[in-house]
C-alpha cells in the first residue's frame, strides 16, 4: 500500500491511564501543563485539569506541503473522560476527517458515539469515515481462574455507528487513507513464539450459548505514518498481537523505511508480565528513536524499558502530552 512521507506529525494524547504534569520530557514532547501555559492559562486549578482513565485515545495530525489531515485513533473507555479532556485541552475536533478503532475492546471504544456526535457537531453533520475490522463486533470476556467469565462491555454496533453518522469501513485488508498520509494495517501476522495475544480472552458464540477461545484478537490493527527524514511512527493501541509482531509487520510492509517510533499500550501487564524480558530484548532490534509506551503497558514493563533504553528513547504517554515528529 502507498504511504507518502509527511513533513510533520503531531499526536495529542486525549485519554490515557496516567496524568503527569511535572516530569521533564524530551524536546519533541510537550506536557499537559506546558500546553495550558501556551494556551494562555495564568494559573493552575482543578477546573483546568484533565483526568486519567483506563483506555487510550489520540488525535493524530499529519502535514505535508501545507496540507494537513487528522485522524482520531480510538476514543478511550467512556464519555466523561473523553469530553472533559477534549474540552480542557482545547482539542479541535472539527478537523477530524476519519476515525480508526484499533480493536474491539470497550476501553478504546466506550466514547465512540459521543465522539462522533462531537465531531459532526463541528462539521455541519458530515458523515465520518470509520475504519475497523469485521471481527470487532461481538461479545467478549475473560475467563477467570475459577472458570467463570467476566464479560466485557460491547463496543458500538455497525448499526449504532451508522446511526450516529459513521461511514463504516470494516475490512480485514490494509488501507491507505487521507492522501496516503496514513496507513491502517491489515491483520498482523504472529511470528514470535512468546507473544500469545490476550491470555484467557473468550468470545460468545454466534448463537449466544457458549464461550469460545479468542486469545489471538485477530481484529487488532495498527496505524502508521511515514515522517520524512525519520521513518515510520507506529501506533499500536494495546499490542495484543505483541509489539514485536506489530513492528515486524510494519517493517515488512514498508521495506527500506526505518522504524522511528512506537506509541501506545504494550499490554505487558497481568498475564503477559512473564514475557517482559523477551519483549524488551526484541525491541532492541528495531532501532527505535522513541518508545512512547503507556495505557496497558504496566509499571513492571515500564521499569524494564527505562532500564533498557533510558530517557533518550522512552517517553511514556500521559493525558495531555503532545508528541511532534
C-alpha positions in Angstrom: 0.0 0.0 0.0 1.2 3.5 -0.7 2.3 5.7 2.2 3.6 9.1 1.3 6.2 10.7 3.6 4.8 13.7 5.6 6.7 16.8 6.8 5.3 16.9 10.3 3.4 14.6 12.6 1.6 15.8 15.8 -0.1 13.5 18.3 -2.2 14.8 21.2 -3.0 12.2 23.9 -6.7 12.7 24.8 -7.1 9.7 27.0 -4.5 7.5 28.8 -4.2 5.6 32.1 -1.9 8.3 33.6 -1.5 12.0 34.0 1.9 13.6 34.5 2.2 17.3 34.5 5.6 17.5 36.3 8.1 15.1 34.8 10.6 16.5 32.4 10.2 15.4 28.8 12.4 15.3 25.6 12.3 18.3 23.3 9.7 16.8 21.0 7.2 16.1 23.8 5.0 18.8 25.4 3.4 18.2 28.8 -0.2 19.0 29.7 0.9 21.9 31.9 3.1 23.3 29.1 0.1 23.1 26.7 -2.1 25.0 29.2 0.6 27.7 29.5 0.9 28.0 25.8 -2.9 28.5 25.6 -2.7 31.4 28.0 -3.8 29.9 31.3 -2.4 32.2 34.0 -2.8 29.7 36.9 -3.3 26.0 37.6 -6.6 25.0 39.1 -8.8 21.9 39.4 -11.2 23.3 36.7 -8.5 23.1 34.1 -7.1 19.7 34.8 -7.7 16.6 32.6 -8.4 13.2 34.1 -6.8 9.8 33.5 -8.9 6.7 32.6 -8.1 3.1 31.7 -8.0 3.4 27.9 -6.4 5.3 25.1 -7.3 8.0 22.6 -5.0 10.1 20.4 -5.6 12.9 17.9 -3.1 12.4 15.1 -2.4 15.2 12.6 -0.1 14.7 9.6 1.1 17.7 7.5 2.7 17.6 4.0 3.3 20.7 1.9 1.0 22.9 3.9 -1.9 20.4 3.8 -3.0 18.6 7.0 -5.1 15.6 7.7 -6.3 14.5 11.2 -7.4 11.0 12.4 -9.0 10.2 15.8 -7.3 7.0 16.9 -9.6 5.3 19.5 -11.8 7.2 22.0 -11.0 5.8 25.4 -13.4 4.0 27.7 -16.2 6.4 28.5 -17.8 9.7 27.7 -16.8 11.7 30.7 -13.0 11.4 30.3 -13.2 12.0 26.6 -15.4 15.1 26.7 -13.6 16.6 29.7 -10.1 16.1 28.3 -11.1 17.3 24.8 -12.6 20.4 26.2 -9.9 21.2 28.7 -7.1 20.6 26.2 -8.8 22.8 23.6 -8.6 19.9 21.1 -10.2 20.9 17.8 -12.4 18.0 16.6 -13.7 20.0 13.6 -10.5 18.9 11.7 -11.1 15.2 12.3 -11.6 13.5 8.9 -11.6 9.8 9.9 -11.8 7.6 12.9 -9.7 4.4 13.3 -10.6 1.9 16.0 -7.6 -0.3 16.8 -9.6 -3.3 18.1 -12.9 -4.3 19.6 -12.4 -3.5 23.3 -14.6 -1.2 25.4 -11.6 0.8 26.8 -10.9 2.0 23.3 -14.4 2.5 22.0 -16.6 3.4 25.0 -16.8 7.1 24.0 -17.2 6.4 20.3 -20.7 7.5 19.8 -20.1 10.7 21.8 -17.0 11.4 19.7 -19.0 11.0 16.5 -21.6 13.5 17.8 -18.9 16.0 18.9 -17.1 15.8 15.6 -20.3 16.1 13.5 -21.5 18.9 15.6 -18.4 20.9 14.5 -18.6 19.9 10.8 -22.2 20.5 10.0 -23.3 16.9 10.4 -21.0 15.4 7.7 -20.5 11.7 7.9 -17.2 10.4 9.3 -15.3 7.6 7.6 -14.7 4.9 10.3 -12.2 2.2 9.9 -12.4 -1.1 11.8 -12.3 -4.9 11.4 -15.4 -7.1 10.9 -14.3 -9.3 13.9 -14.5 -6.4 16.3 -18.2 -6.7 16.8 -19.3 -9.4 19.3 -19.4 -10.0 23.0 -16.1 -10.8 24.7 -15.0 -11.7 28.1 -12.1 -13.0 30.2 -12.0 -16.5 31.8 -11.2 -16.2 35.5 -9.1 -18.8 37.4 -12.3 -20.2 39.0 -13.7 -21.0 35.5 -16.3 -18.2 35.3 -16.2 -15.5 32.7 -16.1 -11.8 33.3 -18.0 -10.3 30.4 -16.7 -7.1 28.7 -19.0 -4.3 27.6 -19.7 -4.5 23.9 -18.4 -1.8 21.5 -21.0 0.1 19.5 -22.5 -2.0 16.7 -22.3 -1.1 13.0 -26.0 -0.1 13.1 -25.3 2.3 16.1 -22.2 3.7 14.4 -24.1 4.3 11.2 -27.0 5.9 13.1 -24.5 8.3 14.7 -23.0 9.3 11.3 -20.2 6.9 10.8 -19.4 5.7 7.3 -18.3 2.2 8.4 -15.4 0.6 6.5 -15.0 -2.8 8.2 -12.3 -4.9 6.4 -9.5 -7.3 7.0 -7.4 -5.6 4.4 -4.9 -2.7 4.8 -5.9 0.8 3.9 -4.1 3.9 2.9 -6.2 6.9 3.7 -6.3 10.7 3.5 -4.0 11.3 0.5 -1.9 8.3 1.6 -0.6 10.0 4.7 -2.0 7.3 7.0 -1.7 3.5 6.8 -4.2 1.3 8.6 -2.8 -2.2 8.7 -4.5 -5.5 7.9 -4.3 -8.4 10.2 -1.0 -8.7 12.0 0.9 -12.0 11.4 2.0 -13.7 14.6 5.7 -14.7 14.2 7.2 -14.8 17.7 6.7 -17.8 20.0 6.3 -15.8 23.2 3.6 -13.2 22.1 0.3 -15.2 22.5 -2.3 -12.4 22.5 -4.7 -11.9 25.4 -4.4 -14.9 27.7 -7.8 -16.1 28.8 -9.9 -14.0 26.4 -13.1 -15.6 25.1 -15.9 -14.7 22.7 -19.6 -15.5 22.9 -20.6 -17.9 20.1 -23.0 -16.6 17.4 -25.9 -18.4 19.0 -25.1 -16.9 22.4 -24.8 -20.3 24.2 -21.0 -20.9 24.7 -17.8 -19.0 25.2 -15.2 -19.7 22.6 -11.4 -19.1 22.8 -10.4 -15.7 21.4 -6.9 -15.1 22.6 -5.5 -14.2 19.2 -7.6 -11.0 18.9 -7.2 -11.0 15.1 -9.1 -7.8 14.8 -6.3 -5.7 16.2 -4.6 -3.4 13.7 -2.0 -0.6 13.9 -1.9 2.9 12.4 1.3 4.2 10.8 2.7 7.4 9.4 6.0 7.9 7.5 7.7 11.1 8.6 10.2 12.3 6.1 13.8 12.0 7.2 12.8 10.0 10.3 10.7 6.9 9.3 7.6 5.1 10.5 5.7 6.2 13.6 3.6 3.2 14.5 0.5 3.4 16.8 -0.3 0.1 18.5 -3.1 0.8 20.9 -2.8 -2.3 23.0 -0.3 -4.6 21.2 -2.4 -7.7 21.8 -0.7 -9.1 18.7 2.6 -8.4 20.5 4.6 -5.2 19.9 7.4 -7.2 18.3 5.0 -8.8 15.9 3.5 -5.4 15.2 6.8 -3.7 14.5 8.0 -6.7 12.4 4.9 -6.4 10.3 5.3 -2.7 9.9 8.9 -3.1 8.8 7.9 -5.8 6.3 5.0 -3.7 5.0 7.4 -0.9 4.0 10.8 -2.3 3.1 13.6 0.2 3.2 11.7 2.6 5.5 13.3 2.7 9.0 11.2 2.5 12.1 11.3 5.7 14.1 8.8 5.5 17.0 6.3 3.1 18.6 3.4 4.6 20.5 0.6 3.1 22.6 0.0 0.3 25.1 2.3 -2.7 25.1 0.0 -4.9 27.2 2.8 -6.3 29.3 0.8 -6.3 32.5 -1.1 -9.1 34.2 -0.8 -12.4 32.5 1.8 -11.0 30.0 4.3 -9.9 32.6 6.4 -13.1 32.2 7.2 -12.1 28.6 8.6 -8.7 29.5 12.3 -9.8 29.2 11.8 -11.3 25.7 9.8 -8.3 24.5 12.3 -5.7 25.7 15.1 -7.8 24.1 13.1 -8.0 20.9 12.5 -4.2 20.8 16.3 -3.7 20.6 16.2 -5.0 17.0 14.2 -2.1 15.6 16.4 0.9 16.2 13.6 3.0 17.6 14.3 6.6 18.5 11.2 6.9 20.6 9.1 4.4 22.6 6.0 6.2 23.8 4.6 3.5 25.9 1.5 3.9 28.1 -2.0 2.7 28.8 -1.8 -1.1 29.4 2.0 -1.4 29.4 2.2 -1.8 33.2 4.7 -0.5 35.7 7.0 -3.5 35.6 7.4 -3.3 31.9 7.8 0.4 32.0 10.6 0.0 34.6 12.3 -2.7 32.3 12.0 -0.3 29.3 13.5 2.6 31.3 16.4 0.4 32.4 17.0 -0.9 28.8 16.5 2.2 26.8 16.8 5.2 29.1 15.3 8.7 28.9 16.6 9.3 25.4 14.3 6.7 23.9 11.5 6.0 26.5 8.9 8.9 26.6 5.9 7.5 28.4 2.4 8.7 27.3 0.2 10.6 29.6 -3.0 12.6 29.2 -2.5 16.0 27.5 1.0 15.3 26.2 1.8 16.3 22.6 4.4 14.5 20.6 5.8 16.1 17.5 7.9 14.3 14.9 
